[in-house]
Amino acid sequence: MSYWLIKSEPDVWSIEQQKNAGTKGAPWDGVRNYQAAKNLRNMKKGDFCFFYHSNIGKEIVGIVEVIKESFLDKTDKSGRFVAVQVRYKEMLKNSVTLEDIKKNRALSHLSLIKQSRLSVMPIDSKSWKILYKMGNI
């Protein structure tokens, strides 16, 4: 199993909307960055993703699970980009802010800090455990 972080602006697609999508989940589409698209292609069914509210809030708010591996993104007219299907898993008890993440030296290597504009990024298992613990204290 691999771990990821995916970003969405909450006024475009929020964790609440993801939860309301139910067991069928929703496509994670609209990604037009080649590195982020490569990350989507590397996701496997059963992988977990932190759901990060970007721009408004700048915080990890919950977890989703990949339920369908990469497929052509229907919102991309060029046919070059992919999407994955994700399903709501759980809300964190406490959101984990970007500010809190930056304060934790053990997380200083994360793409979230180093490549702040990247919308889909891998999270190593050690960092996943730290972030999960931060969100459930």
N, C-alpha and C positions, 0 to 999 in steps of 0.2 A: 504494500500500500504506500502511496505517496501523498504528500500534503501540499496544499496550495493556498494562495491568498488571491481572491478576486475582488475587484473594486467596482462599486456602482454609486452613482450620485443618488442619494435617497429620494430626491424629487423626481428622478427618472425611473428607478426601480429600487424599492426598499426591501429590507428584510421582511417587513410585514406583507408586502405584495408577494414575495417569494413564499412565505408561509401559506398565504391564501391560495397559491397555485396548487396546493394539495399534493397527493402522492404521485401524480403524473409529472410534477415539477414544471420547469420552464426552460426554454433554450437560453443559454448564455451566449448571446450574439452581439453583433455590432462592433466587435474588436477589429481594429484596422491597423494595429501595430504588428510588424512581422515577428518580433521577438515574443510578444504576448500570444500571437496566433500559434507560434511554434510550441509554446507552453500548453495551449489548449490541445494541440495534437498529441502531446505527451501524456495527457490525463487518461486514466484508466477507470473503468467502471468500479465503484467502491472507494475511490479516492475521496478524501475529505478536503474541503476548502473553507478557510475562514472567509466570512462575508464582511467586507470592509465598506463602510459608508465614506465616500470621498467627498471632497470639497465642503460639504455641510457635515460637520461632526468630526471627520477624520478619525475614525475609530472602528475597531473590530466589534461587531455587534452579535454575530452568530456563526453558525456552521451549516454548510450545505454538503450534500453528497453527490458525486457524479453518478448518474444513473444511465447515461448513454454517452459513449465515446464520440469523438469528433465526427462531424458530418458537415456538408456544405451549408454555409450560413445563407439562409434565404433572403436576408436583408442586403447581401452583397451582390450587386449586379455584375461584377467582374468575374465572379466564380472562383476567386483566389483564397477567400478566407473561410474559416470554419467556426462552428459553434459546438458546444457540448450541452447536454441536458442535465440540469441539477435540481435536486429536491431538498427542501428545508429539512434540517436535522434537529437543530436546537438553537435557542437563544442563549447567549452568555448571561450569567447573573449580573455581571457588571461589564460595561463596554470597556475595551482596552484602547486608550487614546494613543495617537501617534506620539504625543508628548511623553507619555509613560513608556512607550516602546523605546524612544530615543534615550531615555534616562537609564535604561537597562543595558549595561555594557555587554552582556552575553548576547544581545540582539543587534549589536552595532554592525554586523556583517549583512544584515537582511537587505534585499533589493528594495524593500519598502522605504528604507532610509537612503540607500545609495542611488536608486533609480526611481525617484518618487513619481514619475509620470507613467511607469509601467503598470498596466491594469490587471495582468495575470502573471503571477510569479510563484516559483516553488518555495516551500518552507521546509527546512530540514526537520527531522523528527525531534531533535533536542529543543529547537526553538518552538516547535509546535507545543510541546509539553509545557514550556515556560509560559507561552502566551495563553494556553488553555487554563493553566493554574491562575495566572493574573486575572483572567476573566471570570473565574468561579470562586474567588475568595470572598 
